[in-house]
Amino acid sequence: MVYYQTMLEDLRRYNNLGTPKYFFELFNTLRRNQEIVYTMSDVDKLFYNREIDNRSVFDGCVKLAIKINFLFHVDNLLTLNEAVIESLNDIDQMKRVFIKHLFEVFVEDDNFCRIFFPEFLSYDVIHKSLQISNQAFGLKYYNLKQLLLDFGVIKIHPIIEFKSYLINNSYKNLIDKIIVPEVKQKRISVEDFWNSMEQKQIFGVEAEKFVLEFESIRLNRKKKIDWIAQYVVNEGYDIASYNYEHDEIPNRFIEVKSYEGNIPYFFWSRNEFMIAQLKKEEYWLYLINRKEMNNPMYTPVMIQNPYEKLLRQDSSWNKQIEKYKIQLLVK
C-alpha cells in the first residue's frame, strides 16, 4: 500500500511557515535582483541570524512559497512567479494574493478542508463573524494556524481566548468562493451524494435564498444579511438578520422551512426548537410556500418566538411526534 503524504502533513515538520514581513522582503529581494541566481542556500543566508516578527527560524517559509506557486524551484534555483509581481508593491495586497494562492492549492488537500468542516464553525452574533474552534487545528496543524493568524485571516477571540478564533470578514469572500464549495463536496460519499440531491434539499436552499432577498428588501438594503446555514449545520437557525435597519447587531434569527400546498407545515428538529426556546423573541420561523416564491408580492408566514406561540399557546397548529428516542434506564 502506497501512503500519500498530503501537503499539510508534509509541512507539519516545520516550525515556521512565514509571516507577511518575511515574505514581503523575500519576494521583493528576488524581484529587485532578477539578474542574480538564488538557491535555497542563498535565501537561508539572507535571513541568517535575523529576527522577523519575533521569529528567528524560517525553516518552512520557502517550502510553503513553492507549494503555493509564489516561487518556482527548478534545478535548485529559485525564481519568482511573474504573475504575482504586481502584488508586491503593497504588503496588504501581497497578503491577500498570497492567501488566495494558498487557498486555491490547499483546497485540494482533504486535511485542509476538514479544518473548515461545519462542526468546527459557529456564528458570533456580537462580532458579526464566523468563528472557528481551536479544535479544528489542534496541535497537529499549529503552524498553519499561526500563519493564518499572522496574515490576519483569523484572530484570537477576545472573550474565549485560544479556544476559538474569529474569521476576518475581509477574507470571507475567498472562503466562500474557494473553500466552501470544496468542503461541501468532500463531506459526502458517492451514496450520500445522491441523497444530498434529493429535491427537498434543493427546495431548502431555494427557500433560504428567497429569505435572504426578502430580508434585504425589508431592511431597505441597508444591512448585510448573513446566511449561516451556508457554513454551519447545527446552529439551530439558517439566517441572521435584523428587526430594524438601525440595529447594530443581528437580533432576528430565522429558521427557514419550505412547503408546498395551501396549508403551511414544517418539521422541527430537537436542536432547532431548543435554540428557539433559548432565543425566545429573537427567534423566527419563516414558512415559504414554494409555489409563491416567484410572486413579487408574496409575503411568507413569519412566526416570532415559535416555541412559545406554537408549542404552548396557539392551538390552531396540529403537533405530531414523528419519532421517539427510547433508552434503557440504568438502575
N, C-alpha and C positions, 0 to 999 in steps of 0.2 A: 504494500500500500504506500503510495507516494503522499507525503504530507506537504501541503501547500501553505507556506507561511504568508499571512496577509500583510499588507503594508503597515498596519498599526502594530502588529506583532513584531515586525522587523524593526520598528522604531522604538520599541519598549526598552531596549538595552541602553538608550542614550539618556543622559541626564537633562540635557537642554536642547530643545528643538528650535530655539531662537527667539529673539524679540524684534519689534519693529526697528529700533535704533540699529541693532546689529545688521539686519538685512538691508536697511536703507544705506548704510555705509558700505557694505559689501557690494551691493549691486551698482552703486554709483562709482565705486572704485573701478569695477570692471568696465563700466560704460566710459569713464574718462580715459581709460588706458587700454583701448581695444587693440592697439598695436602690440601690447605685451601679452605673452602667452602665460596663462596662470595654470598651475597644477593644484591639486588638493593640498599638497605640502606648502605651496606658496601662500594659499589662503590661511592656513594654520599659522604661518609666520606673521601675517598681517595683524592677527589678534592675539599673538603670544604675549603672555604676561600683562594682559589688559583686563579691565573690568568694565562691563557694559550692563547697565540696569542691574547692578549687584550680582552679575554672573561673571565668572572667570573661566568656566569650562564651556566650550562651544562644540561639543562632540557631535551632536546630531543635526546641526543647523544646515550645513551644506548638503547633507544627505536628504533632508526634507526638501530643500530648494530644488534638488534634482528630481525627486519623486513627483513634484507638482509642476515640473516643466518651466520653472523660472530660470533654471540653469540646465545646460546640456553638458554631459560628461562623456567625451569620446577620446579614446586613446590617452586616457589620463589627463586630458586637457579640459578646462572649464571654459565655457562660453555662455554669454548672456543671451537669453531668448529675445530676439529683436522685437517680438510682439509686445513685450512688457516695458520697453524702454520709455514710452511716453508717460507711463505711470510713475516714473522715478523723479519727477520734478518736485513732488509734494509727498511727504511721508504719509499723510492721511489717504491720499489717492492710492499710494502703493499698498497700504494696509488692506484696502478694500479689494484691489485686484488680486493680491496675494491670497486672501481668504476665498475669493471666488475660484481661483485655481485649485486651492486645497479642497474645497467642497466638490468641485467637478471631478477631481481624481479620486478622492477618498470615498465618494458615494458608491463606488464600485466595491468597496470593502464591506462585507457583511458586518464585521465587528464595529465599524464606524457607524453604520446605520442603526445598529442596536442601541447605541448611546442615545439616539433620538426617538426611541420607541415610546409610544404614548404612556406606558406605565411609569416612565421617569419624568413626564411632563405634567405641569399643572398651570393654573392661571392665577396670577397675583392681582387681585382687584385694586389694591391701593396703588401699586406701581404701574398698573395697566400693562402688564408684561407677562409673557410666558416665563416660567421658571423651570429649571432642570435640576433634578436631585443629584447630590454628590454621588449617590449610589450608581448613577449612570457611568461614572468614570472609575470609581473605586481606586484602589492602589495601582491596578493594572495599567491604566492609561493616565496616570498622574501628569506625565509630561505633556500630553495633548491638552489636558485641562489647563495647565499653566500657560501653554501657547495661546489658547482661546482667551484666557484672562489678560495676557499681555497685549493681545491685539484688540481687546475691548469687545469681543464677540459676546462674552459673558462677564458678569461682575458679581462679586460676593454679595449675597443678600444682606441688607443692612440689619435685619431683625434676626433671622435664623442663620447666622454666620456659619459657613463651612458645611452646612447641611444641604443648602440649596443655593442656586445661582440664577440671577435674572438674566434673560437673554436680551441683548441690546436690540431695540426695535429697529435701529438703522440697518441691521443685518437680517431682519426678519424676511424681507423680500427675497434674499438669496436662499434662505432656508425654505421658504415657500416654493420657490421655483426649482431648486436643485435637489434638496434633501427629502422633503415631504412626499413627493410622488414615488421616489425610490423606496422609502421606508414602507409605504403602503403596499407596494408590490412585493417586497422582500418578506413581509409578515405572513403572507399566505402561501400555502402549498397549492399544488395543482388542483386537488379536490376542493380545498377551501376557496380557490379562485372562482370556481363555478358557483359555489354557494354565495359568494360575495356579489355575483352578478344578478342575483335574484331581483325581480322588479321592485320589491318593497324597499330595497336599499337604494335603488335609483330614485324612487319616489321620495325617500327621506332626504337625499342630497338636494333634489329639486326644491323641496319644501323649505329647506334651510336657506337656500339661495334666495327664494322668494321673500322670506322673512328679513334677510339682510337688506334687500332693496326696500321692502316695506318700512323697516325701521329708519333707514336713511332718509326716505321721503318724509316720514312722520316727524323727524327731527330737523327738517329743512336742510338736510345735507350738511349740517353744522358739526356733526360728531362722527368719529370713526367707530364703526360697529365691529366688534371682534367675534370672529367665527371660531369659537373654542373647539367645537366638535371636529374641526379640521385637524387638530393636533392631539386632543385629549379625549379618551373614550369613556372615562369614568368620573367626569366632573359632576355629573348629575344634571347638566343643562347644556344646551347647544350654542347659545349666543349670549354675549354680554353686551347689554345696551344701556340706555339712559331713559329716565322718565321724562326729563326736560332737557332742552339743548344747552341750558346754562349749568347743568350738573357737571361737577368736575371729575367724579369717579363713577364707574358703572354701578347702577343701582336697580337694574331690571335684568334679571337672569331668566332667559327664555328657553324652555324645553319645547321643541317643535315636533308636532305629531301631524301626519297627513292621513287623510281618509278619503273614501270615495262613496258617494251617495248623498241622500238628503239629510241623514241623521248623523251628527258627529259622534265619533267613538275613538278610543285610543287604548293602548296598552302601556302600563306604567310599571317600570322596574322598581325593585325594592330600593336601590340606590337613589333613584330619581325622587321617589316620594319622601325618602329620608332627608334629602337635600331641601326639598320643598318645605318640610316640617321645620328645618333649621333656619331657612331664609325668610319664611313667612311672607310678608307683604312684598318683598323684593323678588319673589319667585313668580313666574308667569308661565302658563301653558298657552301656546298658540296652536289652535287646531285648524289645519289647512285643508280645504276641500280641493282635491286635485283638479276637478273639472272647472274650477273657478279661477285658477291661478293666472290664466291669461286675460282675465277680465280686469281692465284698469280701475274699475270702480269697486272691486271686491275687497272686503274687509274680513279678515279671519275671525274666528271665535277666540277671544282673548280672556283668559281667566286668571285673575290675580289671587295669590295665596290659595292655590287649588287644594292643598292639604286640608285646610280648614273648611273651605267652601264646598268642596266636592265630597270629601270623606266624612265631614262632621255636620254640615248644615243643609246643603241642597239635596232634597230627596227626589229631584226630578232626573237624577242620573242613576242608572242601574249599575251597581258594582258587583262583579263576579270574580271569584278567586279561581284562577286558571291552574295554579299549581300549589301543592303543599310541600314543604320541606319536613320530612319526618325523620327524627333522630332518636336512637335508643338512649334512654336516661340511664346514666351510670349510678348505681346505688353505692 
